[in-house]
């Protein structure tokens, strides 16, 4: 382009109708408005539309690049002429050094660098998390529960294209649908992602009225969660493809249901075993007795033999938690605690005095047995 042609060229700021201190967002908004207004596919009967579209695209390409904009602010259009400062630089605006060497070796040594790598608009949707609270018994025996989630789903009207009904994304006139713009000088070939279409090679000029070109809409969705028997706190259940839909009809993400199990009023869980404490009186421990205990599946009987000591454990087999995704169950372990009464009547005190006279215990220290020591180490 000659110097005379540069003089008559319209100022880039005037082309986009923005001030000289416009920020990036103002530039982008102005450009998108003009690009939609003058796109050739929307103006087939206007012979000047294509030229105006190219003019606003060129203006945005320069002003959206900090280095190019600085050069333009200082030298005007001469900054990009063959003799101007920085003019003719084949690497001007190259954003990825990988593009430079990929295209260079691809063309010189035929290593597959075609330079026509289009970026895909299709994106995978986000994974979602839902925290589901369960009663203790629901976690033990399993449960089916319906949950409702809010998620982004593919727009039905445009089927995820983002374009209005009966329309489709149009070819980007800036890069000719290639997704890249190329600069070549001698053996060097440099490709840069098209700043207009973002490397996809297409533009949405007639957006869908339902999703406003976003390709997705927010919606509520109900899912039946099947909680298997034997799950624990923080168990994650994955539902593939039940997350958010991807943009431009991309694959959906996954839904992770994270379980929060409420505590039981007296059972404590260790693995698949259940533990609880049963208080008994001194006479019951000394003479022995039979106790009825409530399990998660109904009542069961424990036989307490004579002379049972406080801390003794009794195991009820198969009365614990079902093994997750397997057969069988854990056990219910009941610890006996002999309770000492805090208050006694005069009659009870007298009876205990009479009993104590017949039950003499030598109150001298003794060493603990090896078994008790080991038990304490691992308790």
Secondary structure, 3 states (H helix, E strand, C coil): CCHHHHHHCCCHHHHHCCCCCCCHHHHHHHHHHHHHHHCHHHCCCCCCHHHHHHHHHHHHHHHCCHHHHHHHHHHHHHHHCCCCCCCCCCCCCCCCHHHHHHHHHHHHHCCCCCCCCCCCCCCCCCCEEEEEEECHHHHHHCEEEEEEEEEEEECCCCCCCCECCCCCCEECCCCCCCCEEEEEECCEEEEEECCCCCCCCEECCCECCCCCCCCEEEEEEEEEEEECCCCCCCCEEEECCCCCCCHHHCCCCCEEEEEEECCCCCCEEECCEEEEEEEECHHHHHHCEEEEEEECCEEEEEEECCCCCCCCEEEECCCCCECCCCCCECCEEEEEEECCCCCCCHHHHHHHHHHHHHCCCCCCCCCCCHHHHHHHHHC
